[in-house]
């Protein structure tokens, strides 16, 4: 979790006294305690009971994938490395947060499935998708089983967290193997970064993925950064540190553009895939490759600060500057001034003064990441004109009003102010788990408690 220097607080108190500001963001300490209590209730009484042990697949191992809005099993229950690894991570974090050993049992259950079924024993690396029973499944390429850097990064992320809690040397060894596998095939020694799409044997697909998808992207990059941060905490290896530093600088200084938003896709040489010089009509046909994803931007601001802290003990000034720029861009152009929340997709068209919102829906994961980052920013910049603290409170109210299913449990996939039908949408699938929401709530609860001690 991002922490502030102990020397910061006395200076802050003096500044607030001199300026006459007693409660930045117009809140009382009691308000924060109330929010923390509400968050803990949501996490422990609404969310965790519907996830665990319901998703534990006692028959075949790993975690079940698909449930409808009433938490009834649906579909084939194919298992993706991303979701399986996120469960391992979330259960490990819940063990750390609550001290309850049952979560360590749940995490081990997932680890065994990753080790015994999702790891390719012939070529190394984790398969992207397997059946419920653990048989690898082919996807876009019928000739081989798909692998990618994104999924393997999440495996490292989950394994590192589980090792932190279990201290099982076999867990760390598998994490090390996965890191070495990415280093050998996915890492680009020429231009830096990692190729996202990989053959089964681990060699990179340098021209890109299915449907003309470019070979490098922000999403895999930020989660490789996240995984390396988690791994470095438990295994402070020199090469891990080097790659973590490389990814921090690559994302912060190259992938984040001058507007303070992530460039979604890049060519192998890290030149951006951009439609800035195209007409609106042409761009809208290809907007999936080039747009502002406000949720990713606020999440990345947090991940960059977390990585910098792992490398330097405290986040460095350049990273804080860029992180703030990313959050401010999202608040200025992607924030819903009526109900709160950040929109899903926007774009800054050439020669236009403001962002055009292309999709005004508000998915669940982006809102939880926004909650987490706003609290961090409110502590770092209590007097900022954007008033991060007030936005944090507004965001929390918005989540309670439009994203939480108080009847059946957990979060809707999208906010009901924009997508009323989300109330009857799936609660779990291979792309919807509980990692974003669990992390945001644990981080916020922990931060508020630490704030109360100072």
N, C-alpha and C positions, 0 to 999 in steps of 0.2 A: 504494500500500500504506500502511496506517496505520503511522505512526512515533511513537515516544515522544521527548519532549524530552530533549536531551543532559543537562540538569540533573537528570533523574529518576534516572539510574543511580547517582551518588554517594550520593544520599539513600537509595536502596534498599539499597545495600551496607551503609551505616551501620546502618540499621534491622535488617537481617538479622543483623549482628554483635551488636548490643545484645540482640536477642531470642534469640540462640543458634540461629537457623534458618539452616542452611547450604545446604540444598537444598530450596527450596519445591517442593511437589508430590512429594517423595520421589524425585527423579531426579538423576542425575549429568550433567555436561556431555557425557560420552561417550555417554550414552543419547540425547541430542538429536542428536548427530552421526550416530549409527547410524540414527535415524529419518529424518534428512534424506537420507542415502545410500539408504535403502530407498525413499523417496519418489521420488528421482531415477531410480532403476532402474525403478520402476513406470511413471513418466511416459515415459521415453525408450526402454525396452526392451519394455514390455508394452502400453502404450496407443498411442503415436504410430505404431508400425509397422503396427498393424491399421487405423488411420484413414487415414493418408496414405502413398502416394497413392491408396489403394483408393477413397476416396469422390470423388476428382476425376473429374467427368464430362467426359471428353475429347471426347465426341461433341457434346453440346449446351451445355456450359458449366455453371458452378455446381458444386454438390456433390450426389452421389447421397444418397438419404434412407434407404432401407430395406434392412436386412441382418438375417439370422437369427443365432442364437447361434454358428454356425460361420463367420460373416462371409460368407455366400453372399447374393447379391442376391435380394430378394423384392419382390413388389408393383409398383405403378405408377410409383414414383419421383417422385410429385408433389413440388414444392419449396415450402416455406413460408418467408416472409421471416425469421421468427425463427431457424430453423435455419441458413439460408444466412448470415445476418449473424453468428451465433455462430461459425460456422466462420471467417469473415473475422477476427473478433476473436481467436479461439484461435490461428490461424496467425500473426497479427501478434504476439501475446504470445510464442509460441514462438520467433519470430525475435529478439525482444528478450531472451529468456531464454537461448537457445543461441548466438545469433549466426549460425546457419546460414541462408544466403540462400535455400535452397530453400523455407523457410516463407513468405518474402516472395513468392515465385512463386505458392505456393498461395493466399495471401491476395489477390493481384492477380487470379487466376483467378476468385475469388468476387466481387470488386469489379466486374469487367466484366459478370458476369451480373446483379448488382443494378442496375447502370447501364443496361444495354442491354435487359433483359427485365422486371425487376420494378418499375422506376420507370415510373409512368404519365405518358407524354409529353403527354397531353392535359390532364389535371387536376392533375398533380403527385401526390406521395405514392407510397408503395410498395404494390403489390398484396399481399394477404395470402397468396394461394396461386396457384401456376402449375403447369402440366404440366411434365413433364421437359423438354420442348422450349422452355418459356418462355411458353406461351400462358396468359393469365389465366383462372382458373376461378371460376365462381360457386359460392357455398356456400349458406347458409341463405336468402338473398334471391335468388330467381331473376331479379329485375329488374335487378340491378346487381352489380358486383364488390365484394367486401368489402374494407374497409380498417379499421385500428384503430390506436390510439395505441401500444399495446404493441409491435406489430410494427415500426412506424416508429421507435420509440425504440431497438429493437435494431439497426436499420439505422444510426442515428446512432452508436450505441455501437461497432459494428464499423468503420464508416468512420473515426471519430476515431482508433481504435487503429491502423488501417492507415495513415492519414495520418502519425501519429507516427513510424512506422517508414519510410515511403516518401518522405515530404515531396513527394508528388505534389499540386500545387495543385488539380487536377481532382477529387481525392478530397475535399478539404476543401470545395470548392464544392458538391459534392453533399450533404455533411453539412449545410452551411449552408442549402441549399434545403429539406432535410427538416425542419430546425428551424423555418424560416419557415413551412412548410406546416402544421406542428402548431400554431404560434403563431396562425395565421390562423383555423383551424377548430376545433381540439381544445381549446385553452386556454380556460378559463372566466374572463372578466374580472370577473364578478360575485362568485362564491363562491370562486374559486381552484381550482387543480388542473386536470385534463384530462378531457374526455369520452373514454371508451374507444372507443365505436362511432361510425364515421364513414361518411357516404355516399361514393360514388366521387369526388364533386367536393370532398370535404374538409369539408363542413358536418356539424356534430355531430348525432347522433341522441340528442336530449336525454332521451327517455323510456327509453332503455336498449336492450339488444340482444335477440337471439333468446331465446325462452322466458321472457321477463320478467326477464332479467338486468339488474340496476341499472346506471345510466349511469357510475358511477365505482367504483373498486375499489382495494384495496391493491396487487394484483399489478402492474397497469399503472403505478401511482404509484411504487412502489419502483424499477421498472426505467426509468421516465422519469428519476427522480433519478440512477440509475446512469449513464444515457446523458449527462445534462447534466454530471455530474462528469467523465466522459471527454472530452466536448467542450470543457469549460472549460479543461482542461489544455492543449489545443492551440490553442484560440481563446478567449482571455480577454475576450470581448465583454461589454459592460455588461448587455445584455438576458439573455444566457445566465446571467450571475451572478445577476441578479434572479430569474429563474425557478428557478435552483438553490437559492437561499436560500428562496424561497417553498415549494418542495417539501420541503426539509429541515424547515421549521417545520410544514408541513401534516401530514406523516407523523408527525413526532415528537410534536407537541402536539395533534393532532386524531385521526389514524387509530389511533395506539397508545392503547389504552384503559387504564383505571386498574389493570387486572390486569397490564399489561405485555405485552399481546398485540395484534396487529393486528386491527382491525375489517375483515372481509373485503370487505364491500360498503357503498356509500354512495349516498344519493340525490343529486340534482343540487346540493342546498343543503348537502351534506356531513353531513346527519343520518344516523346509522347504520341499516343494515338489521339489525334484531335480533329474535331470538325468545326473549329472556330471560324475557319474561312469559308465554310459552306453555308448555303441558305438554310432557313429554318426547316423547310420541307425536307431537305436532304438530311439535316441533323436528326430530325424526329424519327427518320427511318433507322437511324443508327444510334439513338440516344443511349442505348444500353452500354455502349462502348465509351461514351463521353458525357458525363453529367456530374453535377454536385450531389454527393450522397452525404447529407448533413449528419446522419447517424454515424457513418464511418469517420467523419471528420472529428466529431466530439470524442468518439471512442479513441481515435488515434492520438489526440492531444493527451489523453490519459496514458496510453501505452508508451508514448515517447517519454513522458515524464518518469514513468515507472522504470523504463530501461535506463535512462540517464541516472536515476538514483541508484540502480544496481551497479552501474559502472563507477559512479563518483561519490557515493554516499548521499549526496543531495542532487536534485535536478539542476543542471547547469543553466546559466542565464539565456543562452541562445535557444535551448529547448523550451524554456518557459516562454520566451518571446514568441516562438512559432506556435506553440500550443495555444497561447492566448489569441493569436491571430486566427487560428482555426476555429476556436470557440466563438470568437466575436463575429466572424463571417457567418457562422451558422445562426447565431442569435439575430444578427442584422437582416439576414435574407431568408432563413429557413424556419424561423420561429413563428408559431401561430399566436398572434397577439390577442385573439379572442378567447381560446380555450387553453392555451399553452401547448407544449409538444413541438417536435420538429417534424417537418414534412419529409416525405421519402425522397423526392427527386426535384432538383431545380437546375437551371442552366443560365450562365451569363453569356447572352448572345453578343456578338461583336457590335460595337457602337451603341449598345443600350446601357442605360445608367443603372439599371437594377436587374435582379435575377427574376427570370420567369419560372414559376412553379409548374412543373410538368405533371407531377403526381402529388396531390395534396393529402394522400393517405398518410397514416402515421403508424408504422409497424411497431410491434412490442419491443423488440430488442433495442432499437434506436432510442426509444423513450427511457429504457432502464439505463442505457449508457449515458444519456443526457443527464439523468438524475445524478449519477455518480460524479460526472465531470463538473457539473454546476456547483456541487458542494465543495469540490477541490478548489475551484476558481474563486468561490466566495471567501475561502480562507486565505488564499494567496492575495486577492485583490478586493478587500472589503469595501473600499470606497469607490470602486469603478462605476462610471455612469450607467453601465448596463445592468447594475444591481443584480449580480449573480445570486445573492442570497434570496431575494424575493422570487426570482425565477425558479430557484430550487423549491421553494414552498409551493409555487404555482404548479410546477411540474409534478410534485407529489400529489397535490389535490387532483390534477388531471388524471394521473395514473389510477388513483382510487375511484374516480368517477367514471372513467371510460375504458379501462383496460383490465381491471380485476373482476373475475367471475366469483362473486361472493356466494353464489349458490353451489356451483359444482367444483370450484377450486381452480387456482392458477390464473394465468394471464390469457386474454384473448390474443389472437395473432395480429390483430389490428385494432385501433381505437374505435369505439362504437359511435363517436361523434361523426366519423367519416365513413365507417363501414359497419352499419348496424347488423349486417348478416354475420359478422365475425362471432356473434354470440353462439352461433350454431356451427362454427368452423372447427377444424381439428385442434385438439389441445396438444397433441404430440405427433410428430412425424420425423423423418430423418433430418429435416432442417429446423425443426422446432423442439428444442430441449429446454433446460432450465439454467444453462451456464451464465448467460448474460444477466438474467434477473437475480440469480443467487449471488453472483459476484457484486452486482450493484448494491444489493441490500446489505450484504455482509460488510462491504467497504463503507457504506454510509453509516451503518450502526456503529462500527468500530471508530470511525472518524469522529462522530458526534460524542461518543464516550470519551475519547481522548481530548476533545475540545473542552469538555466539562471538567477535566482535571487541571487545566492550565489557567 
